[in-house]
Amino acid sequence: MNIFVTGATGFIGLNIIKALIDAGKSVVTYARGSSNVRYLNHFPIKLVRGELTDLSAVISAMSSCDAVIHCAGNTSCNRRDYEDLTTANVTSTRNIVAAAQANGIKRIVYTSTTSTIGACPDGSKPGDEKTPLTGFRARSPYAATKMAAEQVLIEAQDIGLEPVILNPAEVLGSYDHNLQWGRIVLAIASNALPFIPPGGGSFCAATDVAEAHVSALERGNPGERYILAGHDTTFQDLFRIMGKVVGRTPVPQRRAPYPCLRLNARMTEFLSPITGKAPAVDSYRMKVFGKTYFFSSKRAAKVLGYRSRSLTEMVTQSFSWYRENGFI
């Protein structure tokens, strides 16, 4: 089985490539000319350079494939990036659908996010695939464009395609070279953690998320969403586990009232066009991290066989990868 993969140079994408190779699949990756392929080059794959906005190039690159995993996207939450988000998340998805149709490919597995799914902000009730997104999270340009991309895929069933949508929660693990949650692992390891948010979230291992993508190629039901969460935890407890793994206990941090930190992020973001400086954590995510959003993976466990390893295991994978690749 030959799989066409977008976003393969990113954190989740690299884990998907490894899972596909381990499962005996052949892989064609499609990446921009400017993409960093340092870690992708370790795998026996075919790399095609091109833009997802170039439909004819996408059709040509996909021509030898049997299925698609569409992982590429823009994760900015800044309203100034709305045009870029629309291009990366919506236009690219339309082109993936058009290219799959042109090549007679039915199965598309799409990497979305739990940012498109609602949940109680106090953690009292986990969100599931049918929980509507409301409140300030629904106004995020990232969430809006990812929801629009999901809708493009749902509508693709009308032309005979078989889309499956995966919604990972907060992901930890190897290959996080763009420093998503891995930046916290590194900050704790280097005694530079600026603060601990008061909220919490659902965390999953990149390895398990990748294996769920492989499973979804054959086991996912067309038109369905599958949340990939795992362990519900407060950030304080998660950071304590990180401290144990990296050998920093107790976890060091600067102490400041969280509302002040949120205000500082907003002001830094507002002034960034003038100063050229961006906050370490954008103001939208600062607001999210002040809440506690949990999600349920029951559907993914039942249909895809999804399981999540422990928080200690996923943090250990992340820390070990950084140490092996010279980040520490």
QUIHU-V38003 format. One record per backbone hydrogen bond with DSSP energy under -1.0 kcal/mol. CO is the residue of the C=O (numbers start at 1). NH is the residue of the N-H. Records with the same first field share a line. If there is no record, write none. Layout:
CO: NH + NH
This chain:
1: 26
2: 66 + 67
3: 28
4: 69
5: 30
7: 10
10: 14
11: 15
12: 16
13: 17
14: 18
15: 19
16: 20
17: 21
18: 22
19: 23
20: 25
21: 24
26: 3
27: 46
28: 5
29: 48
31: 50
32: 35
37: 41
39: 42
40: 43
43: 45
46: 29
48: 31
51: 54
53: 55
54: 58
55: 59
56: 60
57: 61
58: 62
60: 63
62: 65
67: 4
68: 109
69: 6
70: 111
78: 81
79: 82
81: 85
82: 86
83: 87
84: 88
85: 89
86: 90 + 91
87: 92
90: 94
91: 95
92: 96
93: 97
94: 98
95: 99
96: 100
97: 101
98: 102
99: 103
100: 105
101: 104
106: 162
107: 68
108: 164
109: 70
110: 166
113: 116
114: 117
120: 123
121: 292
125: 120
127: 296
128: 131
131: 118
135: 138
137: 140
140: 144
141: 145
142: 146
143: 147
144: 148
145: 149
146: 150
147: 151
148: 152
149: 153
150: 154
151: 155
154: 157
155: 158
156: 159 + 161
157: 160
162: 108
163: 223
164: 110
165: 226
166: 112
167: 228
168: 114
170: 204
172: 206
175: 177
176: 179
181: 184 + 185
182: 186
183: 187
184: 188
185: 189
186: 190
187: 192
188: 191
199: 235
200: 293
201: 233
202: 170
203: 231
204: 172
205: 209
206: 210
207: 211
208: 212
209: 213
210: 214
211: 215
212: 216
215: 218 + 219
221: 224
224: 165
226: 167
228: 169
231: 203
233: 201
234: 238
235: 239
236: 240
237: 241
238: 242
239: 243
240: 244
241: 245
242: 246
243: 248
257: 261
258: 262
259: 263
260: 264
261: 265
262: 266
263: 267
264: 268
265: 269
266: 270
267: 271
271: 274 + 275
272: 276
282: 286
283: 287
284: 288
285: 289
288: 291
289: 199
291: 200
292: 123
294: 127
297: 301
298: 302
299: 303
300: 304 + 306
310: 314
311: 315
312: 316
313: 317
314: 318
315: 319
316: 320
317: 321
318: 322
319: 323
320: 324
321: 325
322: 327
